[in-house]
Amino acid sequence: MIKGVDGKKVEQIALQRSTLIRDGFFFMLAEVVMIYFLNNTVLTWWMGAVLMSIYVVYAVVLVTTAGGESEGCCCCLLLVLLLVLLLVLLLLLTP
């Protein structure tokens, strides 16, 4: 049994679909990139930088959408697309 702040039993947790999609996207992106990097025998500094950049973009998306899901949505979408493009270029350029 899970108790809330007031000590009462929590029956359900409200979760918006957009929140689940956003968090799931960044989780899956980070996992796929990490699995790809683990195929190499050595993790280099730039691989760590790529993983950190995913986290930074995720944090920026969280901050810009803190007031509501519609605020800053275009900016967040552009950041995500830029990150995906950067990752694709890095993956194509690595030996």
Secondary structure by P-SEA (a helix, b strand, c coil): cccccccccccbbbbbaaaaaaaaaaaaaaaaaaaaaaccccccaaaaaaaaaaaaaaaaaaaaaccccccaaaaaaaaaaaaaaaaaaaaaacc
